[in-house]
Amino acid sequence: MKPRAIRPAASARHAEQHRNTRIGWLRAAVLGANDGIVSTASLVLGVAAAGAEPRTVLLTSVSGLIAGAMSMAAGEFVSVHAQADTENADLARELAELKADPVGEQQELAGIYVGRGLDRPLADKVAAALMVHDAIGAHTRDELGFSPSTAARPTQAALASAASFAGGAALPIGVVLVATPTHLIVWVGVSSLVFLAGLGAVSARVGGANVWTGVWRVAFWGAMAMGVSAGAGALFGVMA
């Protein structure tokens, strides 16, 4: 009976999952949802504290949802597109430099590896091999610091921001629909803090950070924004 062949340990694949692939959409989604909850709840509290009718509060909050979602989408698209334009300009410049002076670019790449701890002969060999294999890829990654996982995606960021803002804004609006006028401020304020705490916990969990840190950070600043808005609304309501 032949002994069973044992596969070398080196041949086993070790699959790793890293969270940096989530950076683009997670940042836009968390920012949008947080802004949707905070801005809409603050708007509701400010208008309600000023003595507005429930119908006016509802119409104002829905208008805020629409305007905020469009603003978030436009802002994200423009800002991330500016980042993409900068990245493309750097790539074009790097391609031109590789074409004009490949030897100098190889020496520059080797210098980067020496700075990271390789001895000069090994750094020269690595740089030479990478220049043959994928010169622009090596310079993009090691000189410019760009990677496919963190590349700017304007459309993705805009859609994620708009959708997450609308989803976040819909939460306090839902409370407005079910709360009684006399308890509207309390219900919207407390529930929005709960929503923000949940958002902080989920975003921290997905991003691999400490959950409680995410909870208090999001809830604290949300409470500050809502408190200032409610105080300003009450002040203007008395002065009106």
C-alpha positions in Angstrom: 0.0 0.0 0.0 1.5 3.3 -1.1 1.7 6.0 1.5 -0.6 9.0 0.9 1.2 11.9 -0.7 1.4 14.9 1.5 1.0 18.3 -0.2 3.8 20.7 0.7 2.7 23.4 3.1 4.0 26.0 0.8 1.5 25.0 -1.9 -1.5 25.7 0.4 -3.3 28.9 -0.4 -3.8 31.3 2.4 -6.7 33.6 1.7 -6.7 36.9 3.5 -9.5 39.4 3.6 -8.5 43.0 4.2 -10.9 45.9 5.0 -9.1 48.4 2.9 -11.2 47.3 -0.1 -14.2 48.8 1.7 -12.7 52.3 2.3 -14.3 54.0 -0.7 -17.9 53.0 -0.3 -17.8 52.7 3.5 -16.6 56.3 3.9 -19.3 57.6 1.6 -22.0 55.5 3.1 -21.2 56.4 6.7 -20.9 60.0 5.9 -24.2 60.1 4.0 -26.2 58.2 6.6 -24.7 60.2 9.5 -25.4 63.5 7.7 -28.9 62.3 6.8 -29.8 61.5 10.4 -28.1 64.6 12.0 -29.2 67.2 9.5 -32.8 66.0 9.2 -33.3 65.5 13.0 -31.7 68.9 13.6 -34.0 70.5 11.0 -37.0 68.8 12.6 -36.0 69.9 16.1 -35.3 73.5 15.1 -38.5 73.9 13.3 -40.6 72.2 15.9 -38.9 74.2 18.7 -39.9 77.3 16.9 -43.5 76.3 17.2 -44.2 75.2 13.6 -47.3 73.0 12.8 -46.7 69.3 12.4 -47.5 69.5 8.7 -44.9 72.2 8.3 -42.4 70.1 10.2 -43.1 67.1 7.9 -42.9 69.0 4.7 -39.7 70.7 5.8 -38.0 67.4 6.7 -39.0 65.8 3.4 -37.7 68.8 1.5 -34.5 68.5 3.5 -34.2 64.8 2.6 -34.5 65.5 -1.2 -32.2 68.5 -1.1 -29.6 66.8 1.1 -29.4 63.6 -1.0 -28.9 65.6 -4.2 -26.3 67.8 -2.5 -24.4 64.8 -1.1 -24.4 63.1 -4.5 -23.2 66.3 -6.3 -20.6 67.0 -3.6 -19.2 63.5 -3.6 -19.1 63.3 -7.4 -17.2 66.6 -7.8 -14.7 66.0 -4.9 -13.9 62.4 -5.8 -13.7 63.3 -9.5 -11.1 65.9 -8.6 -9.2 63.1 -6.8 -9.5 60.9 -9.9 -8.3 63.7 -12.1 -5.2 64.2 -9.9 -4.5 60.5 -10.0 -4.8 60.3 -13.8 -2.5 63.3 -14.2 0.1 61.7 -12.0 -0.2 58.4 -14.0 0.2 60.3 -17.3 3.3 62.0 -15.9 4.8 58.8 -14.7 4.2 57.1 -18.1 6.0 60.0 -19.8 9.0 59.7 -17.4 9.2 55.9 -17.9 9.3 56.5 -21.7 11.9 59.3 -21.5 14.2 57.8 -18.9 13.6 54.2 -18.1 17.1 53.7 -16.5 16.6 56.6 -14.2 13.1 55.4 -13.2 14.5 52.0 -12.4 17.2 53.5 -10.2 14.4 55.6 -8.5 12.4 52.4 -7.9 15.5 50.6 -6.5 16.1 53.6 -4.2 12.6 53.2 -2.8 13.2 49.6 -1.9 16.6 50.4 -0.3 14.7 52.9 1.9 12.3 50.1 2.9 15.2 47.9 4.1 16.5 45.9 1.1 20.3 45.9 0.4 21.3 47.7 -2.8 22.1 44.6 -5.0 18.7 43.0 -4.1 16.9 46.2 -4.6 18.4 46.6 -8.0 17.3 43.0 -8.9 13.8 43.6 -7.7 13.5 46.9 -9.5 14.8 45.4 -12.7 12.4 42.5 -12.6 9.4 44.7 -11.9 10.4 47.1 -14.7 10.2 44.2 -17.1 7.1 42.7 -15.6 4.9 45.8 -15.0 6.9 49.1 -14.9 3.9 51.5 -14.5 2.2 49.2 -12.0 5.4 49.1 -9.8 5.8 52.9 -9.9 2.0 53.5 -9.4 2.0 51.3 -6.3 5.4 52.0 -4.8 6.2 55.5 -5.8 2.8 57.2 -6.1 1.0 55.0 -3.4 -2.0 54.3 -5.6 -3.8 50.9 -5.5 -6.9 49.5 -7.2 -8.7 49.0 -3.9 -8.4 52.7 -3.0 -8.8 54.2 -6.4 -11.2 57.1 -6.8 -14.7 56.1 -8.1 -16.8 59.2 -8.4 -20.1 57.6 -9.5 -19.9 54.9 -6.9 -19.2 57.5 -4.2 -22.1 59.8 -5.4 -24.7 57.0 -5.5 -23.6 55.6 -2.1 -23.7 59.1 -0.5 -27.2 59.9 -1.9 -28.7 56.6 -1.0 -27.2 56.5 2.5 -28.3 60.1 3.1 -31.8 59.3 2.1 -31.9 56.2 4.2 -30.5 58.1 7.2 -32.9 61.0 6.7 -35.9 58.7 6.4 -35.4 57.5 10.0 -36.3 60.7 11.9 -39.0 61.5 9.3 -40.6 58.1 10.2 -40.6 59.2 13.8 -42.3 62.5 12.8 -45.0 60.5 11.2 -45.8 58.4 14.2 -45.0 60.8 17.1 -47.7 63.0 18.7 -47.1 66.7 18.3 -46.7 67.3 22.1 -43.9 64.7 22.3 -42.3 65.3 18.9 -39.1 66.9 20.1 -38.4 64.3 22.7 -39.2 61.3 20.4 -37.1 62.7 17.5 -34.2 63.6 19.7 -34.0 60.3 21.6 -34.6 58.1 18.6 -32.1 60.0 16.5 -29.4 59.4 19.1 -30.3 55.7 19.1 -30.0 55.7 15.3 -26.7 57.4 15.4 -25.3 55.0 18.0 -26.4 52.1 15.9 -24.7 53.7 12.8 -21.5 54.2 14.8 -21.5 50.6 16.0 -22.2 49.1 12.5 -19.6 51.3 10.8 -17.0 50.5 13.4 -17.7 46.8 13.1 -17.5 46.8 9.4 -14.3 48.9 9.4 -12.7 46.7 12.1 -12.5 49.5 14.7 -13.6 49.6 18.4 -17.4 49.5 18.5 -17.8 51.7 21.6 -15.5 54.3 20.3 -17.6 54.5 17.1 -20.8 54.7 19.1 -19.8 57.6 21.4 -18.1 59.6 18.7 -21.1 59.6 16.3 -23.7 60.0 19.1 -21.8 62.8 20.9 -21.5 65.1 17.8 -25.0 64.3 16.7 -26.3 65.3 20.1 -24.3 68.6 19.9 -25.8 69.4 16.4 -29.3 68.6 17.5 -29.0 70.5 20.7 -27.7 73.7 19.0 -30.5 73.5 16.3 -33.2 73.0 18.9 -31.9 75.9 21.0 -31.7 78.2 18.0 -35.2 77.2 16.9 -36.6 77.9 20.4 -34.9 81.3 20.5 -36.2 82.4 17.1 -39.7 81.1 18.0 -39.7 83.4 21.1 -38.4 86.3 19.1 -40.9 85.9 16.3 
